[in-house]
């Protein structure tokens, strides 16, 4: 009679090959998922960097002098200056911009864009035309009223656009106030 002993030696190699193929397939799927997550994370990080650069870049820049106007040769009652966009900057919505004005003796005043210049509203125009946005190559005149600023007073202003970095600057009223004064 023939022996009924099983010979499993051939199946050991086949089983090992199947297990090896399964490991390779699982590793390939896992690496695909990890690479996909890595590419997604890299893309989100790149978007964050671009948004951060856009937010931190100063889009607005001062062009020329800051003028203080007086009606009585005793105190400055209006401030006027010209701003433009930095090279490569995108358009700025001036209706969303704020100006913070202060002196050592006054509390900061936040001005918003409007049609009539006052101590709480600033106007923006190109030539004689009122504008509500500033595009590349535009030079926009900003004007607003202030409570009487006397001679030798330090003036601090900060332009805060809705997108981009704020533009802070300080000027000082001259020792002698005339009708038109260049603040230095």
SVG drawing of the C-alpha trace seen along z (x, -y; Angstrom):
<svg xmlns="http://www.w3.org/2000/svg" viewBox="-20 -134 31 136">
<polyline fill="none" stroke="black" stroke-width="0.4" points="0.0,0.0 0.9,-3.4 1.8,-5.8 -0.7,-8.5 1.9,-11.0 1.4,-14.6 4.2,-16.4 3.8,-20.2 7.2,-21.3 6.0,-22.9 3.3,-24.9 5.7,-26.6 7.3,-28.6 4.0,-29.5 2.6,-30.7 5.7,-32.8 5.4,-34.3 1.7,-35.2 2.6,-36.8 5.4,-38.7 3.1,-40.0 0.5,-41.0 3.1,-42.9 4.3,-44.7 0.7,-45.7 0.0,-47.0 3.2,-48.9 2.5,-50.4 -1.0,-51.5 0.3,-52.9 3.1,-54.8 0.6,-56.2 -1.6,-57.5 1.4,-59.0 2.7,-60.7 -0.8,-62.1 -1.0,-63.5 2.5,-64.9 1.6,-66.6 -1.6,-68.0 0.2,-69.3 2.9,-70.9 0.3,-72.7 -1.5,-74.0 1.8,-75.2 2.6,-77.0 -0.8,-78.7 -0.3,-79.8 3.2,-81.3 1.7,-83.2 -1.2,-84.5 1.3,-85.5 3.5,-87.4 0.4,-89.1 -0.7,-90.1 2.7,-91.3 3.8,-93.2 3.2,-97.0 1.1,-97.8 0.7,-101.5 3.7,-103.9 4.0,-107.6 4.7,-109.8 6.1,-113.2 5.6,-115.4 2.9,-115.6 1.3,-119.0 -0.5,-120.7 -2.9,-123.4 -3.9,-126.2 -6.7,-128.8 -5.5,-131.1 -1.6,-130.8 -1.8,-129.5 -2.8,-125.8 -2.9,-123.1 -6.5,-122.1 -6.1,-119.9 -3.6,-117.2 -2.9,-116.3 -0.6,-113.8 -0.3,-111.6 -0.1,-107.8 0.5,-105.2 0.9,-101.5 4.2,-99.7 5.5,-98.0 3.6,-94.8 0.9,-95.5 -2.7,-94.8 -5.5,-97.4 -6.6,-98.6 -10.2,-99.3 -10.0,-102.7 -13.5,-102.4 -12.1,-99.7 -8.9,-101.6 -8.6,-103.2 -6.3,-106.0 -5.3,-106.3 -4.2,-109.9 -2.8,-111.0 -0.6,-113.6 1.0,-113.4 -1.8,-115.3 -4.8,-113.7 -6.2,-110.2 -5.9,-108.2 -8.7,-109.0 -9.7,-106.3 -10.8,-107.9 -12.8,-106.2 -13.1,-107.1 -16.0,-109.4 -17.2,-112.2 -16.5,-115.2 -13.3,-115.8 -13.7,-116.1 -11.9,-115.0 -13.4,-111.5 -13.6,-111.2 -10.8,-111.3 -11.3,-112.0 -9.5,-110.4 -9.2,-111.9 -7.1,-111.8 -7.0,-115.4 -10.5,-116.7 -12.2,-113.3 -13.2,-111.4 -12.0,-107.7 -12.9,-104.7 -10.0,-102.4 -6.4,-102.8 -5.0,-100.9 -1.3,-100.5 0.3,-103.7 -2.4,-105.8 -1.4,-108.7 -4.2,-109.4 -4.5,-112.5 -5.7,-111.8 -7.0,-114.7 -8.7,-115.0 -9.4,-117.6 -7.7,-117.5 -8.3,-119.3 -5.9,-122.3 -2.3,-121.0 0.1,-123.6 3.7,-124.3 6.4,-121.7 3.8,-119.0 4.7,-115.4 2.0,-113.8 1.6,-110.1 -0.4,-108.5 -1.0,-104.9 -2.7,-103.9 -4.4,-100.5 -5.6,-99.0 -7.9,-96.0 -5.2,-93.8 -1.5,-94.2 0.6,-95.7 -0.1,-99.0 2.0,-102.1 2.9,-104.0 4.7,-107.3 5.4,-110.3 5.8,-113.9 6.4,-117.1 4.7,-120.5 7.1,-123.3 8.1,-125.9 6.1,-128.6 2.7,-127.8 1.7,-129.4 -1.2,-128.7 0.7,-125.7 3.2,-123.8 5.5,-120.9 5.5,-118.5 8.9,-117.1"/>
</svg>
